[in-house]
Amino acid sequence: MIPALSSLRLVGPLLYLATLPWVGDLKLKEADHKKLGDLVGTYFKAEDEEKGIFEAKQKVLDQIEATEKRLKGAKLLASVGDWEQVFRMVTQERLKETTLKKKGEVAETKLKSDRGLEVNIAYSAPKKTGKEPLPLVLIACDDGEAPAAHLNTHWNDPGVRESAFLVAFDLGKDTKSWGVFGSPKSPGGAFTVITTFFLIRRQVSIDPNRVFLVGSGKGFGATEVAAAYMPDVFAGLIGLGDVAPADPAFLENFRSVPTLFIKGGEGAKGIEAKLGELGFGNCKQEPEGTVTTAWEWIGKNRRVAYPTQISFSPKDDSLRKVNWLFLDGMQAAENPRVEAKADKATNTITIDATKVGQVLVYLNDEIVDLEKPIKFAINGVVHEQTVARSAPDMMRRFYGDPWDWGRVFTASVSLDVTAK
């Protein structure tokens, strides 16, 4: 039995204030963001239509140059927070027309992906939505648990419902597949989790730094695997009730994925022990907690978009990107692994990798100082080089993944990895 929500009327509104997009030390005003956003949006439309691309891109570059002159030579691409805001506006303009139109109540519908996967969901959207994107709480239900009933029983406080977009969904009847990723032709539980998330973010304005996975009972295995395959996407993972873990090996990718367990039983204790062995120290147990505790925990956590340390072992050949790294020349079956650190104080990127041929390192001025040479230490081989910022490359990257405005990279460099 999962504990029900209670006494949240003060928590919900306070949490909403905590979920506003991180803006950092901005150089530009909102009007500047909008002007750049309109031009970038026009460029993206030109890419969509495959005409007028050069002209549209040049207008963006001209605006960047004009803005830098007004800022008396300041490098606009160095202001990562400003570009997060620009791309936030672009994303909101490019959202597809939503089928999730009901507000202020739990509604049921079906989502269908382009590849034919159909997911039964229940959702709750705030009655009133302002300019700011909302946190997303994505809940995989337990076996025999109906999505609408889950939301009505456990996430029923008005303060919560006015502070976040809540989605509960079932994983199908084949419970044996819940703890695996699967594929488009044979989707497992984790594939369903990821697909549901992708479908939601194309329709709803959400904060990509505030996406939380919740696994109820046996549904937890699917969320655990999803977080392991794409650990840089989620701000945290919550287990409710007597959770069913998938595989301890998946937890090695949880350095940047904090976990919370509420009345989790022995399965949760085993996960906590494994995360302790790995030295991550980001697991919290609440044996007597309620979902109120989960909501408060959500309010204190957000995704670290540019972590100073990365631990990653790809679980699939097609999912090789994590945070500011992309791995190449690898096969997931060989258990490749990378440990990476960024030290802005010394402008050093240190990478230790096994069973990996190359790494593509994405950079910005939150990670290192791109005005200075960067020291790269790759499996003990050290060299130093400058890496130039590039507005066209930045826009091209975002065009390829236009929903995650919470993470912007202005430069990149490809590096060979000496075999270990």
Secondary structure, 3 states (H helix, E strand, C coil): CCCCCCCCCCHHHHHHHHCCCCCCCCCCCHHHHHHHHHHHHHHHHHHHHCCCHHHHHHHHHHHHHHHHHHCCCCCHHHCHHHHHHHHHHHHHHCCCCCCCCCCCCEEEEEEECCCCCEEEEEEECCCCCCCCCEEEEEEECCCCCCHHHHHHHHCCCHHHHCCCEEEEECCCCCHHHCCCCECCCCECHHHHHHHHHHHHHCCCCEEEEEEEEEEEHHHHHHHHHHHHHCCCCCCEEEEECCCCCCCHHHHHHCCCCCEEEECCHHHHHHHHHHHHHHCCCCEEEECCCCHHHHHHHHHHCCCCCCCCEEEECCCCCCCCEECCEEEECCCHHHCCEEEEEEECCCCEEEEEEECCCEEEEEECCCCCCCCCCEEEEECCEEEEECCCCCHHHHHHHHHHCCCCCCCCCCEEEEEECCCC
